[in-house]
C-alpha cells in the first residue's frame, strides 16, 4: 500500500461498539481475485455524521486511513450508493440479511462480492416468502461455487440419475412434494443415494423430486429464472434443513442466526 489514505468499494457487514463513542466495523471489500474482510474503526460520538451513515448492509465507497505500525484502519468518510432501508421493514428481510452477514464473516470473505450485494438487493424488493426462497438460493450458490456441494443429481452407489422436477416458470407444483421421496442425502458419506441404494445412516436428509428440481434450476438456469419458481411448503422445509446443515458443515460451527431465526 503506497499511501496510508485509501478508498474502495465496501459492504458494511456489521457495526459493534467497543466504547461509548467508537465502533468496530467489518467490511466486505472486493479485490481482483475474490473479496476480503476488512476490519476498521469508526470514531466519533453522537454528533458524528459517519455514525448515522455507516450502518449494516449498506454499500458504497469508503475512505480509510491506515496505520501500518498499529495495524489499524480508521474510517474517514463513506459515500453510500445502496442504503437498503427496506431491510428494516420486515423481520424476515432483516433475518435473511443477518444470515448473509454472519455467513460472509465466518467464511472470511468466501462469499462473492456480487452474490452478496445482489442477494441483499433482492431482499429489498421481495415479500417474506420470496426472501425465504431467496435465502435458499443464496446458500446453495455459495456452497456450489465453493466447490463443496455434494452431487445431488446422481446416486453415489449405482451412478443413476436422480429424478427431478423439470420446472416451468408459473406452473403450479402443489402436491409434487407430497410424492414419495426419491433420494436421500447421507451426512456420514456426504453423498446422495437413490431409493434402492439409500444409506442406512441414521442422520439423513430426504430430498423430494421437487426439492432436487429446484436446486437443479438454481444451478443450471440464470438467476432470473429460478427467482420466479414456486416452491411448496414441504419442499421448502426439506431444502431449508438440508442447506442449513451444509452451510454449518462448510463453516465448521453453528450459526447464531440459524438458531435464533426471525420469530
Secondary structure, 3 states (H helix, E strand, C coil): CCCCEEEEEEEEEEEEECCCCCEEEEEEEEECCEEEEEEEEECCCCCCHHHHHCCCCCEEEEEEEEECCCCEEEEEEEEEEECCHHHHCCHHHHHHHHHHHHHHHHCCCCCCHHHHHHHHHHHHCCCHHHHHHHHHHHHHHHHHHCCCCCCCCECCCCCCECCCCCCCCCCCCCCHHHCCCCEEEECCCCEEEECCCCCCCCCEEEECHHHHHHHHHHHHCCHHHHCCCCCCHHHHHHHHHHHHHHHHHHHCCCCHHHHHCCC
